[in-house]
C-alpha cells in the first residue's frame, strides 16, 4: 500500500465535498448572513454535524478498526460476528438517544447554547431546527460503521465521497427554497436528515461486497464487543478533541450576538485543511499501523509513523501560514456577498487567522493519537484530550468578557499545541515514536518550501489587492487563481526537494 496515493484518493473526494460545502455556505451567507435564523440553524446543525465529524471522520474508526482488524485476522466469520454485534448494540443506543433528545430538546438546546435564552425567538427557532436535524445522528453513526469496514479493507473512496451527498442535498434545498419562497433555515434542517438517510443507503451498497448485516440477539455481550465499547467513548473524545473544542466554543459564543455564525464560517474554511492534513492521513494510516503493531513489525511501524507525520506537516504547515496571511481575503472572497457585511467579513477573518495558528496542531493530534489507538491504548489519548478541553474552556472563560468571542480560536489553538507537546513527550518516553533519521532533514525542506510559498503569496495578495476588495464581483476568481498558482509552486518545490515522490510513501 502507498500512503501518498491512498491519502490522495481520500483527499480528492474530501476536497470535492468541502468545495461543495463552501458553495453551500456561500449561499447560506447570501440568504441568511449572520442573522438570528443563521445562528439558530448553525446551533441546530452543529449538534449532529459534530457527531458526524466525531463518528464519520476517523474517530469511530480509531476504536473500531483495530478491533475489527484483529477479529478478521482470526477468521472472516469472527470479523462478521463482531461487526454484527456492534451494529445491533449501536442501533439500540442511537434509537434511545435520539428519542430522548427529541423529547427534551429545549433543555438540550439550553445546554448547548445558553446565551440564546435571552431571546425567546432565537431559542425557539433553535429548538425547532434541532428537532428536525437530530435524527441525522442515527443514520450517520450507522454509516460510520460501514465506513470503518471499507477502510479496514483499504477501500477509502466510497467513505470519503459520502459527505458529498450532504452538501449536494443542502444546496438543492437552498435553491428550492429560493424558487418557492420557503423558509431557508427550516428547509435546510429537513435536508440534513434526508441526507443522512441517503448516505446510509449509499454506503450499504458499497459495503455489501465485504459485509452483509445480520440481526443478532444475544443475552450476553462478547468480550471483544465489551472491550470495543469500553474503548469507544475515550476514543471518540480523544480523536474528536478539535470538534469538541469547537462545540465548547459554540456554547461560549452563544452569549455574543452573531459570534456563533462567525465561528461557523471560520470553521468551515479551516476544516478543509484539517480534513486533508489530519483526517485523511490519519484515516488511511490507522488500518496499516494497527496491522503492523499486531505483527510487531518495528521497521514497518517506524516507516508508517515517519511517513504519516511527514505527510501531515507537508500539508498542514503551508495551509497554516496561508490562512494566517490571507484570512481576510479568503473570507471576503468566499462569503462577502449579499447579507454578509464587511463587518461580518472582518470578524470571521479574525477568527480564521487564530484558527490558522493551530492547523498543524489539529492535524498532528489526529496522527499522534493513532500511535496509541493502533496499540488498543485509548486511555492516554483520552487523558490528553481531557486536558486540552479543560485548558481550552479555562482560557476561554477567563478572557471572554475582556476579548470577546475571538478568545475561542486563540484558546483552541493554544490548548491543542499543548496537547501535541505532551503527545510527543509521552511517545518518546515510552519509546513508541520510531522516526527515521531523515525525518528532521525532510521537515527542514518543508519549512523552506513553505517560507518561499508564503513570500509569493504575500506578493500576489498585494499585487492584486484591488481585485480582492469587498465590492469587486469577481474577487473569488482572482483568489482561486492566486491560491492555485501558489499551491502548485509549493508542490513543485516539495517535489524538487524530493519530499513529494510517490515511491517515498510505500508502507511495506
C-alpha positions as semicolon CSV with decimal commas, in nm:
position;residue;x (nm);y (nm);z (nm)
1;X;0,000;0,000;0,000
2;X;0,116;0,354;-0,078
3;X;0,031;0,613;0,189
4;X;0,050;0,909;-0,052
5;X;-0,174;0,759;-0,322
6;X;-0,432;0,638;-0,067
7;X;-0,430;0,978;0,101
8;X;-0,471;1,138;-0,243
9;X;-0,784;0,929;-0,312
10;X;-0,933;1,016;0,027
11;X;-0,834;1,382;-0,007
12;X;-0,972;1,409;-0,362
13;X;-1,325;1,318;-0,257
14;X;-1,289;1,518;0,064
15;X;-1,184;1,821;-0,141
16;X;-1,488;1,788;-0,368
17;X;-1,710;1,764;-0,061
18;X;-1,553;2,071;0,101
19;X;-1,572;2,276;-0,221
20;X;-1,942;2,193;-0,242
21;X;-1,963;2,274;0,129
22;X;-1,816;2,617;0,060
23;X;-2,067;2,676;-0,217
24;X;-2,342;2,571;0,024
25;X;-2,213;2,811;0,290
26;X;-2,179;3,093;0,038
27;X;-2,549;3,051;-0,039
28;X;-2,631;3,042;0,335
29;X;-2,423;3,359;0,386
30;X;-2,607;3,532;0,099
31;X;-2,958;3,445;0,218
32;X;-2,911;3,425;0,596
33;X;-2,589;3,618;0,670
34;X;-2,526;3,633;1,046
35;X;-2,896;3,671;1,139
36;X;-3,087;3,502;1,423
37;X;-3,206;3,243;1,170
38;X;-2,844;3,171;1,081
39;X;-2,740;3,146;1,448
40;X;-3,035;2,916;1,528
41;X;-2,968;2,688;1,232
42;X;-2,593;2,670;1,297
43;X;-2,654;2,563;1,657
44;X;-2,909;2,302;1,542
45;X;-2,673;2,184;1,268
46;X;-2,369;2,194;1,495
47;X;-2,500;1,914;1,715
48;X;-2,548;1,637;1,455
49;X;-2,261;1,771;1,244
50;X;-2,026;1,748;1,542
51;X;-2,134;1,388;1,588
52;X;-2,086;1,334;1,214
53;X;-1,728;1,450;1,244
54;X;-1,675;1,255;1,564
55;X;-1,809;0,932;1,417
56;X;-1,756;0,957;1,044
57;X;-1,422;1,134;1,018
58;X;-1,198;0,876;1,173
59;X;-1,285;0,895;1,543
60;X;-1,524;0,599;1,549
61;X;-1,275;0,413;1,332
62;X;-0,999;0,476;1,586
63;X;-1,176;0,231;1,818
64;X;-1,346;0,011;1,558
65;X;-1,070;-0,062;1,306
66;X;-0,806;-0,213;1,541
67;X;-1,070;-0,443;1,696
68;X;-1,224;-0,535;1,361
69;X;-0,882;-0,599;1,201
70;X;-0,794;-0,823;1,495
71;X;-1,119;-1,023;1,461
72;X;-1,074;-1,050;1,082
73;X;-0,718;-1,170;1,134
74;X;-0,854;-1,471;1,325
75;X;-1,107;-1,553;1,051
76;X;-1,375;-1,380;0,843
77;X;-1,658;-1,532;1,047
78;X;-1,526;-1,371;1,366
79;X;-1,497;-1,039;1,185
80;X;-1,860;-1,053;1,067
81;X;-1,992;-1,160;1,408
82;X;-1,803;-0,874;1,573
83;X;-1,942;-0,618;1,323
84;X;-2,296;-0,759;1,359
85;X;-2,290;-0,739;1,736
86;X;-2,150;-0,384;1,736
87;X;-2,410;-0,276;1,478
88;X;-2,705;-0,418;1,672
89;X;-2,600;-0,257;2,000
90;X;-2,524;0,071;1,823
91;X;-2,874;0,081;1,668
92;X;-3,038;0,035;2,010
93;X;-2,822;0,301;2,178
94;X;-2,874;0,553;1,899
95;X;-3,250;0,495;1,882
96;X;-3,298;0,573;2,252
97;X;-3,053;0,863;2,241
98;X;-3,237;1,031;1,951
99;X;-3,573;0,965;2,122
100;X;-3,457;1,123;2,450
101;X;-3,315;1,431;2,277
102;X;-3,633;1,476;2,071
103;X;-3,840;1,475;2,392
104;X;-3,610;1,704;2,590
105;X;-3,486;1,929;2,307
106;X;-3,542;2,263;2,488
107;X;-3,319;2,153;2,777
108;X;-3,061;2,023;2,531
109;X;-3,053;2,350;2,335
110;X;-3,018;2,545;2,659
111;X;-2,717;2,328;2,742
112;X;-2,557;2,382;2,400
113;X;-2,648;2,749;2,353
114;X;-2,733;2,900;2,695
115;X;-2,690;3,252;2,558
116;X;-2,993;3,201;2,330
117;X;-3,227;3,206;2,633
118;X;-3,205;3,586;2,629
119;X;-3,406;3,585;2,304
120;X;-3,716;3,365;2,304
121;X;-3,742;3,386;1,922
122;X;-3,386;3,268;1,865
123;X;-3,418;2,997;2,132
124;X;-3,747;2,861;1,992
125;X;-3,605;2,855;1,640
126;X;-3,301;2,660;1,762
127;X;-3,530;2,408;1,937
128;X;-3,743;2,364;1,624
129;X;-3,443;2,318;1,393
130;X;-3,266;2,082;1,636
131;X;-3,569;1,851;1,647
132;X;-3,562;1,832;1,269
133;X;-3,187;1,778;1,228
134;X;-3,107;1,547;1,520
135;X;-3,222;1,216;1,359
136;X;-2,928;1,269;1,121
137;X;-2,712;1,143;1,408
138;X;-2,871;0,797;1,389
139;X;-2,805;0,748;1,019
140;X;-2,455;0,898;1,008
141;X;-2,340;0,689;1,305
142;X;-2,450;0,364;1,138
143;X;-2,285;0,485;0,818
144;X;-1,960;0,531;1,010
145;X;-1,950;0,160;1,094
146;X;-1,982;0,073;0,725
147;X;-1,707;0,327;0,651
148;X;-1,485;0,155;0,909
149;X;-1,536;-0,182;0,737
150;X;-1,447;-0,031;0,398
151;X;-1,139;0,145;0,540
152;X;-1,027;-0,179;0,710
153;X;-1,021;-0,334;0,362
154;X;-0,818;-0,037;0,229
155;X;-1,120;0,094;0,034
156;X;-1,134;0,467;0,108
157;X;-1,314;0,623;-0,189
158;X;-1,680;0,548;-0,102
159;X;-1,644;0,654;0,263
160;X;-1,463;0,974;0,163
161;X;-1,727;1,053;-0,103
162;X;-2,024;1,012;0,133
163;X;-2,021;1,372;0,274
164;X;-2,068;1,498;-0,084
165;X;-2,429;1,377;-0,059
166;X;-2,498;1,605;0,239
167;X;-2,367;1,914;0,062
168;X;-2,549;1,843;-0,265
169;X;-2,883;1,794;-0,090
170;X;-2,838;2,109;0,121
171;X;-2,752;2,313;-0,191
172;X;-3,062;2,180;-0,371
173;X;-3,267;2,267;-0,062
174;X;-3,145;2,629;-0,067
175;X;-3,220;2,665;-0,438
176;X;-3,572;2,516;-0,400
177;X;-3,636;2,746;-0,101
178;X;-3,535;3,045;-0,313
179;X;-3,752;2,945;-0,609
180;X;-4,059;2,859;-0,396
181;X;-4,006;3,136;-0,137
182;X;-3,977;2,890;0,154
183;X;-3,809;2,933;0,494
184;X;-3,439;2,875;0,420
185;X;-3,336;2,764;0,768
186;X;-3,629;2,525;0,810
187;X;-3,578;2,358;0,473
188;X;-3,205;2,329;0,539
189;X;-3,286;2,146;0,862
190;X;-3,503;1,891;0,679
191;X;-3,233;1,843;0,415
192;X;-2,979;1,741;0,682
193;X;-3,187;1,443;0,798
194;X;-3,276;1,345;0,441
195;X;-2,905;1,345;0,353
196;X;-2,833;1,111;0,645
197;X;-3,082;0,854;0,509
198;X;-2,936;0,868;0,157
199;X;-2,577;0,845;0,288
200;X;-2,662;0,524;0,474
201;X;-2,820;0,369;0,163
202;X;-2,514;0,472;-0,042
203;X;-2,263;0,312;0,198
204;X;-2,474;-0,001;0,244
205;X;-2,443;-0,063;-0,131
206;X;-2,062;-0,035;-0,136
207;X;-2,012;-0,232;0,186
208;X;-2,213;-0,541;0,079
209;X;-1,907;-0,681;-0,102
210;X;-1,728;-0,711;0,233
211;X;-2,012;-0,726;0,484
212;X;-2,385;-0,801;0,494
213;X;-2,550;-0,701;0,824
214;X;-2,747;-0,957;1,026
215;X;-2,975;-0,924;1,327
216;X;-2,815;-1,089;1,630
217;X;-2,994;-1,125;1,962
218;X;-2,759;-1,223;2,241
219;X;-2,824;-1,242;2,611
220;X;-2,457;-1,184;2,678
221;X;-2,226;-0,934;2,509
222;X;-1,900;-1,091;2,387
223;X;-1,567;-0,991;2,544
224;X;-1,440;-0,832;2,221
225;X;-1,750;-0,615;2,185
226;X;-1,736;-0,515;2,553
227;X;-1,373;-0,418;2,502
228;X;-1,470;-0,216;2,192
229;X;-1,743;-0,016;2,369
230;X;-1,510;0,043;2,663
231;X;-1,267;0,199;2,416
232;X;-1,530;0,383;2,213
233;X;-1,608;0,676;2,441
234;X;-1,245;0,763;2,525
235;X;-1,156;0,709;2,158
236;X;-1,429;0,945;2,036
237;X;-1,332;1,208;2,293
238;X;-0,964;1,171;2,208
239;X;-0,982;1,171;1,829
240;X;-1,253;1,433;1,821
241;X;-1,086;1,681;2,054
242;X;-1,087;1,955;1,786
243;X;-1,460;1,907;1,724
244;X;-1,531;1,906;2,099
245;X;-1,337;2,231;2,133
246;X;-1,547;2,382;1,853
247;X;-1,865;2,270;2,028
248;X;-1,741;2,425;2,353
249;X;-1,665;2,740;2,157
250;X;-2,020;2,748;2,023
251;X;-2,161;2,725;2,376
252;X;-1,949;3,017;2,498
253;X;-2,002;3,220;2,178
254;X;-2,382;3,195;2,215
255;X;-2,360;3,483;2,467
256;X;-2,237;3,725;2,195
257;X;-2,456;3,834;1,902
258;X;-2,359;3,676;1,567
259;X;-2,048;3,512;1,720
260;X;-2,184;3,162;1,654
261;X;-2,210;3,247;1,285
262;X;-1,859;3,399;1,271
263;X;-1,709;3,085;1,426
264;X;-1,912;2,861;1,196
265;X;-1,790;3,034;0,878
266;X;-1,428;3,036;1,000
267;X;-1,458;2,671;1,097
268;X;-1,583;2,584;0,750
269;X;-1,271;2,732;0,590
270;X;-1,000;2,580;0,806
271;X;-1,171;2,241;0,826
272;X;-1,076;2,161;0,465
273;X;-0,710;2,188;0,561
274;X;-0,766;1,972;0,866
275;X;-0,960;1,716;0,661
276;X;-0,672;1,671;0,416
277;X;-0,373;1,710;0,650
278;X;-0,507;1,530;0,957
279;X;-0,821;1,328;0,893
280;X;-0,718;1,189;0,553
281;X;-0,368;1,086;0,662
282;X;-0,495;0,953;0,997
283;X;-0,777;0,752;0,841
284;X;-0,554;0,596;0,577
285;X;-0,264;0,515;0,813
286;X;-0,462;0,363;1,103
287;X;-0,552;0,023;0,943
288;X;-0,195;-0,047;0,828
289;X;-0,049;0,080;1,154
290;X;-0,284;-0,148;1,351
291;X;-0,170;-0,440;1,135
292;X;0,197;-0,352;1,190
293;X;0,155;-0,340;1,569
294;X;-0,033;-0,670;1,555
295;X;0,263;-0,823;1,369
296;X;0,516;-0,645;1,597
297;X;0,697;-0,527;1,284
298;X;0,912;-0,241;1,422
299;X;1,058;-0,149;1,081
300;X;0,710;-0,116;0,930
301;X;0,586;0,080;1,235
302;X;0,875;0,325;1,203
303;X;0,813;0,356;0,829
304;X;0,441;0,435;0,869
305;X;0,493;0,679;1,157
306;X;0,764;0,877;0,975
307;X;0,567;0,899;0,652
308;X;0,241;0,988;0,831
309;X;0,394;1,279;1,024
310;X;0,593;1,399;0,722
311;X;0,282;1,400;0,503
312;X;0,084;1,570;0,780
313;X;0,342;1,852;0,813
314;X;0,379;1,882;0,435
315;X;0,007;1,957;0,407
316;X;-0,064;2,147;0,731
317;X;0,227;2,394;0,762
318;X;0,165;2,575;0,430
319;X;-0,210;2,571;0,500
320;X;-0,145;2,731;0,838
321;X;0,065;3,017;0,701
322;X;-0,173;3,062;0,408
323;X;-0,471;3,114;0,640
324;X;-0,275;3,349;0,868
325;X;-0,151;3,565;0,579
326;X;-0,468;3,570;0,368
327;X;-0,750;3,528;0,623
328;X;-0,935;3,849;0,530
329;X;-0,903;3,795;0,154
330;X;-1,019;3,432;0,185
331;X;-1,328;3,513;0,394
332;X;-1,413;3,809;0,174
333;X;-1,385;3,607;-0,148
334;X;-1,585;3,312;-0,017
335;X;-1,859;3,477;0,188
336;X;-1,850;3,855;0,120
337;X;-2,183;3,876;-0,063
338;X;-2,549;3,966;0,000
339;X;-2,639;3,970;0,371
340;X;-2,279;3,906;0,475
341;X;-2,145;4,254;0,554
342;X;-1,790;4,397;0,565
343;X;-1,805;4,376;0,946
344;X;-1,902;4,007;0,919
345;X;-1,602;3,952;0,691
346;X;-1,361;4,123;0,933
347;X;-1,488;3,939;1,241
348;X;-1,483;3,598;1,067
349;X;-1,134;3,670;0,930
350;X;-1,003;3,738;1,282
351;X;-1,136;3,401;1,398
352;X;-0,989;3,228;1,092
353;X;-0,645;3,381;1,148
354;X;-0,619;3,246;1,502
355;X;-0,755;2,906;1,398
356;X;-0,478;2,911;1,135
357;X;-0,209;2,910;1,405
358;X;-0,349;2,580;1,529
359;X;-0,380;2,393;1,196
360;X;-0,059;2,185;1,231
361;X;-0,155;2,103;1,592
362;X;-0,510;1,998;1,499
363;X;-0,370;1,767;1,232
364;X;-0,085;1,627;1,444
365;X;-0,323;1,533;1,728
366;X;-0,508;1,310;1,478
367;X;-0,185;1,140;1,372
368;X;-0,014;1,108;1,710
369;X;-0,322;0,968;1,885
370;X;-0,329;0,690;1,622
371;X;0,006;0,565;1,754
372;X;-0,174;0,477;2,077
373;X;-0,503;0,366;1,918
374;X;-0,322;0,116;1,697
375;X;-0,197;-0,047;2,018
376;X;-0,554;-0,050;2,157
377;X;-0,448;0,213;2,410
378;X;-0,729;0,470;2,443
379;X;-0,654;0,584;2,799
380;X;-0,357;0,811;2,727
381;X;-0,523;0,992;2,431
382;X;-0,834;1,031;2,647
383;X;-0,646;1,199;2,933
384;X;-0,453;1,426;2,695
385;X;-0,776;1,524;2,519
386;X;-0,944;1,592;2,851
387;X;-0,655;1,822;2,943
388;X;-0,685;2,002;2,607
389;X;-1,060;2,059;2,652
390;X;-1,025;2,177;3,016
391;X;-0,742;2,414;2,920
392;X;-0,947;2,546;2,626
393;X;-1,254;2,608;2,844
394;X;-1,046;2,774;3,117
395;X;-0,871;3,018;2,881
396;X;-1,199;3,097;2,700
397;X;-1,397;3,166;3,017
398;X;-1,121;3,372;3,183
399;X;-1,075;3,609;2,887
400;X;-1,419;3,602;2,715
401;X;-1,551;3,918;2,886
402;X;-1,233;4,113;2,806
403;X;-1,165;3,994;2,450
404;X;-1,498;3,855;2,329
405;X;-1,552;3,555;2,101
406;X;-1,206;3,589;1,942
407;X;-1,058;3,422;2,252
408;X;-1,223;3,096;2,142
409;X;-0,999;3,027;1,837
410;X;-0,699;3,153;2,037
411;X;-0,773;2,915;2,324
412;X;-0,843;2,626;2,085
413;X;-0,506;2,669;1,911
414;X;-0,304;2,714;2,233
415;X;-0,461;2,417;2,413
416;X;-0,415;2,186;2,113
417;X;-0,045;2,278;2,079
418;X;-0,001;2,193;2,447
419;X;-0,159;1,855;2,373
420;X;0,082;1,795;2,082
421;X;0,388;1,857;2,301
422;X;0,251;1,619;2,566
423;X;0,192;1,352;2,299
424;X;0,549;1,386;2,171
425;X;0,693;1,370;2,523
426;X;0,494;1,056;2,616
427;X;0,560;0,882;2,284
428;X;0,932;0,943;2,326
429;X;0,939;0,837;2,691
430;X;0,753;0,513;2,609
431;X;0,975;0,461;2,301
432;X;0,669;0,433;2,076
433;X;0,772;0,717;1,843
434;X;1,009;0,544;1,600
435;X;1,104;0,808;1,343
436;X;1,360;0,760;1,067
437;X;1,687;0,951;1,064
438;X;1,589;1,159;0,761
439;X;1,278;1,294;0,931
440;X;1,439;1,621;1,055
441;X;1,601;1,688;0,717
442;X;1,263;1,644;0,544
443;X;1,097;1,876;0,798
444;X;1,353;2,150;0,723
445;X;1,287;2,109;0,349
446;X;0,912;2,151;0,415
447;X;0,978;2,471;0,614
448;X;1,199;2,618;0,338
449;X;0,934;2,542;0,073
450;X;0,667;2,698;0,295
451;X;0,868;3,019;0,351
452;X;0,918;3,061;-0,025
453;X;0,546;2,992;-0,083
454;X;0,447;3,250;0,182
455;X;0,664;3,519;0,019
456;X;0,497;3,455;-0,318
457;X;0,152;3,461;-0,155
458;X;0,219;3,795;0,015
459;X;0,341;3,947;-0,312
460;X;0,039;3,813;-0,505
461;X;-0,217;3,939;-0,250
462;X;-0,055;4,284;-0,254
463;X;-0,029;4,288;-0,637
464;X;-0,397;4,205;-0,688
465;X;-0,537;4,382;-0,378
466;X;-0,776;4,595;-0,586
467;X;-0,935;4,281;-0,732
468;X;-0,990;4,127;-0,389
469;X;-1,188;4,412;-0,232
470;X;-1,536;4,354;-0,086
471;X;-1,725;4,530;-0,368
472;X;-1,542;4,359;-0,656
473;X;-1,770;4,100;-0,821
474;X;-1,504;3,854;-0,939
475;X;-1,286;3,850;-0,628
476;X;-1,336;3,474;-0,581
477;X;-1,194;3,405;-0,929
478;X;-0,878;3,603;-0,850
479;X;-0,835;3,438;-0,510
480;X;-0,875;3,088;-0,654
481;X;-0,620;3,173;-0,924
482;X;-0,371;3,303;-0,667
483;X;-0,415;3,004;-0,436
484;X;-0,386;2,759;-0,726
485;X;-0,064;2,923;-0,853
486;X;0,093;2,941;-0,507
487;X;-0,015;2,586;-0,423
488;X;0,130;2,447;-0,747
489;X;0,458;2,629;-0,679
490;X;0,473;2,479;-0,329
491;X;0,409;2,125;-0,452
492;X;0,671;2,167;-0,726
493;X;0,921;2,292;-0,468
494;X;0,849;1,989;-0,246
495;X;0,890;1,757;-0,543
496;X;1,226;1,910;-0,638
497;X;1,338;1,872;-0,276
498;X;1,248;1,501;-0,302
499;X;0,973;1,500;-0,035
500;X;0,674;1,451;-0,266
501;X;0,774;1,146;-0,468
502;X;0,528;0,856;-0,479
503;X;0,793;0,588;-0,421
504;X;0,891;0,750;-0,089
505;X;0,549;0,676;0,069
506;X;0,534;0,298;0,035
507;X;0,447;0,140;0,369
508;X;0,557;-0,218;0,305
